[in-house]
Amino acid sequence: MSSIARAGALVVLAMLLLAGDGCKEAAAPPASGDQASSPAATQAAPGKTAAATNRVDAWINVSSGCQQATVDLLKQLATQYAGKIDVSVTDFGTPEGADKWRLAGLHCMTIQFNGKNAVTFPVEGDNKTVVFQMPPGLLWEHPDLKAAFKALDAGTLREASDEEVQQLTQPVKVDLHPRAEGAKFFLGQRLIATLEGKEGGLSPAARASAATKAVEKWTAGPISPSDVTPAKGPDGWGVYGGEVHILSPTSDDALDLGPAATTEAVARMWASNLQKAVFAALTEAHKTKHAAAK
């Protein structure tokens, strides 16, 4: 796999989930030359010492407040591994932080382990590859961050290979276990959407049932999280799995989020929920396949 292909795979993973999340990252501010100066954007977490041989650099929009739980966890881990791992957090929500973030060639929230954000480390007797980009809940979870710190300290964390990164983007046939409970649409135990209004002559409950059948049709073959897209068609915004239409939000669905919410915002939220479920299912499928090949 060429370096271009590897970069492409990482871009797919990072960008396929930009449709939105419950707490979207605020856009980075203009370069510092365009605004008045603000306080220093990069801060060392507690426990930083010159003796540490490993480092973790977190690039987070701290100013937005959306990622405070991750910032707090990083501070906790910095204290836990004081003297062993240096931890720095750059707030790209500030002009100075945004400058550093852009100069580093980054485009989204990223956590780097000795300069690498795609890493492989042991978890429960097996190797796990994780790309630490985007907010938690998309490509990674907080337990992954804890496990990566532990492996970095133990010397068992390494840069992910080209094949490992590519594997994360390969389509796989999986059963997402779609189901409807009244007007609620689930994939397994994950709630994807709560439907409030009629659409196309269908009641909310009928729309949830139709979404279940649409997902079954889409997943008849191999799928990828990048198949999931929110898109605007002639009849408004909808969520698609490849070429299969799954759901379209109504104005009533949008009102459930607040008076200022739009159908676009709802479609992006539903797409994000769907992408998370797909990525989790594919991760488990790859793990099972890997275990069977041993």
N, C-alpha and C positions, 0 to 999 in steps of 0.2 A: 504494500500500500504506500503510495507516494505521499510526500509531505503535504502536497496540495489536497489529495484525497482525505488525509487525516484532518487537515484544517476544515475541509468541507463537512466532514462528519461532526466535528465539534460545533461548527456553525449551525448545522441542522438541529443538534440537541439544544443549543442555546436559544435559537430563534423560533423553533417550532412552538414554544410555549409563550411567546410574547403576546398571544391573544388576550391575556389578562389574567388577573388573579384577584382574590378577595381584597388584597391590599396591594395595589399596583405600585411599582417603583415610580417615584416622581422623576420627571425628566431632569437630567443634569443641567445645571445653570450654565450660562455662557462662560467663556474663558474669563479668567480673572482680570484681564485687561479691559473687559467690557463692563465690569462692575467694581464697586468700591471693595477694598480688601476686607476679608473676614478673618476670624481666628484660624490658627493653624488647623489644617484638615487631617493631618496624619498624627495619630497618637499611639504611643506604646501602651499596650495593656499592662496591668500590674505584673510584676515579676520579671521584667526585662533585665537581662544582665549580659555583660560582655562574654561570659563563659559559655553561653548557649551555642550549640553546634547546629541546631536546626531552627528554621524560622517558618512562620505562617503569616502571610500577608492577606488581609481581608479588605476587599474593596466593596464598600456598602454605602448606600444612601442613608446614613444614620439620621440626617436632618429630617427625613420624611416621617420618622417614628414607626414606620411599618415593620422594621426589622429589629426592634429593640430586644426581642427575646433572643435573637441570634447574637447580638452585641453582648448581652448579658452572659450568654453561654461562653462566648469567646473570652470574656474577662475571667470567668470561672476556670476555664481550661488553662488560661495563661498563669493563673495563680497555682493551679494544680501541678503544672509542668515548669514552674519557675526555675531558672537556671539551666533548663534543658531545651526549651523551645521559646524563642523570641516571637512575640505576637504583636503585630501592628494592625491598626484599623484605619483605613483612609476613607473619609466621608466625602464621596463624590457628589454630595448634595451641596457642598460649598464650592465657590469658584476655584480656590486653590486645589481642593481635592479633585475637582473635575478635570483640571489641567493635568494633574499627575495620572489620573485614570485614563485619559485620552492618550497621553504619551506612552503609557504602558500597553497601548493597543487593545484596550478592553472596551466592551460595548454593553455590559450588563453586570449585575452583582456577581462577583467572583471571589473565591477563596483559593489561594495558592500555597502549596506545600513545597518549600524550597524551590519556588518558581513555577511549579506545575499544578494545574487545576484538574487534570485528568489523571487519576491515580488508582492504583490497585493495592489492596491490603487484605490480610486474612480476617475473616469473620466466621465464627462458628465452624472452624475447620475447613473452610473453603475460601477461595480468593474472590473478592468483590471489586468490581471496577465502578468508580463513581466519578462523575464530572461535577465539580463544585462550582456551578454557575447557576444563575437565576435564584430566586428566593427558595427557602426550604419548602418541601411539599411538591416540588416539581421534579427536578432531577436528583434530589437528595433530601435526606431528613436529618434532624438533629442527632439521632443515634449514629448516623454515618460520620458526622463530624467528630463525635466523641471517639469512635472506633479508629478514625484516621489519625487523630492525635496520639492515641495509644500505640498505634503501629509505627508512627513516625518516631516516637520516643524509643520503641523497641528495635528500630532499624529494619522493620519488615514492610514498610510502605515504599513503593517504587512508582515511577512514572508508568502509566498505562501504555501497553504496546499498541501499535497501529491496529492489530487484529482485534484487540479488546475494545478499543474505541469504536471501530467499525461495527462490531457485533451489536453494540447498543442501538444502532440505527437500522439494523436489518429487520425487514418485515417478518413476522412470525404468526402462525395460525394459533389463535387463542380463543377461549370461551370467556367472554366478559360477564356472563350470567346476568343479562338484562332482565329487569322485571318491573312491573308497575304495581304500586299500591295506591289505589284510588288515583288521585291527581299527582302523585309523586313518582318520579322515574329514577330507578336505581341501576347501577352496575354492581353486582354483588351487594356488599353492604354500604357502598358509597352512594350518597344521594347526589344525583346529577342536576335535577331540576324539579322545582315545585311549580306546577302549572295552575294558573288562576283564571284564564279566560278562554272563550271559545275561539277556534281558528279553523277556517275552512269547513265550517259546519260541524266540527267535532267538539265535544265537551272536553274539559280538562282531563277527565279520566280516559276518554277515548284517545286523546292526544298522547297520553303516557303509554297506552297500549300500542299505538302506532309507532312510537319511538322504539319500543321493545322489538317490534317486528323489523324495523329499519336496521337496528344494530345487528340483529340476527342475519339479515341479508348482507350487510357490509362485512361481517366477520366470517362469511362462508369461505373466504380465502385469507392469505397472510395479510396482516395489517401492521401499521406503524403509527406512532403518535403524530407524525407529520401529516398523516392522512386527515386529521381532524382540523377543520378550518371553519371560522365564522366568516360568512360571506353575504354580501347584499345582492339580491336578485331582483327581478321585476316586481315581486310581491313583498319585498322587504328583506330584513335580515333573517338568516337561518344558520343552522349548524349542520355541517356535512362530514360524513366519513367517506373519504374518497369522493366518488360521484353520487353517493347515496345521501339523500336528504333525511336528516334525523329529527330535527325540531326547528320550529320557528317561533320566536317570542311574540307575544301580543302586547298591546298597550297596557292591558290589565296585569300581565306578568311584570312589566316594567314598574307599574305603580307599587307593586309589592316591595320594591327596593327603595322607594321614596319618590316624592313628587317630581324630582329633577331627573330621575333615571330615564334612560332611553332604551329602545329595543336593541340597539347596537350594543350597549353595555351589557344587557342581559345575554345576548348571543355570545359575547366574548367570555362572560363568566361561565356560561354553560359549556362552552368549548374548552375552557381551562379545566373545568371539573372532569370533563370527558378525557382530556389528554392525560391528566393525572392518573385516572383509572387505567387507561391503556398502558401508560408507562409502567405502572406497578405490575400489571399482568404480564407484560413482556419481560420485565426484570425477573419475575418468578419463573417464567417459561425458559429463559436463558439459563437460569440457575439449575433448573431441573434437567435441561438438556446437557449441561456441563457435567452434572453429577452422574448422569447415565453413561456418559462417554468415558468415565474414569475406569 
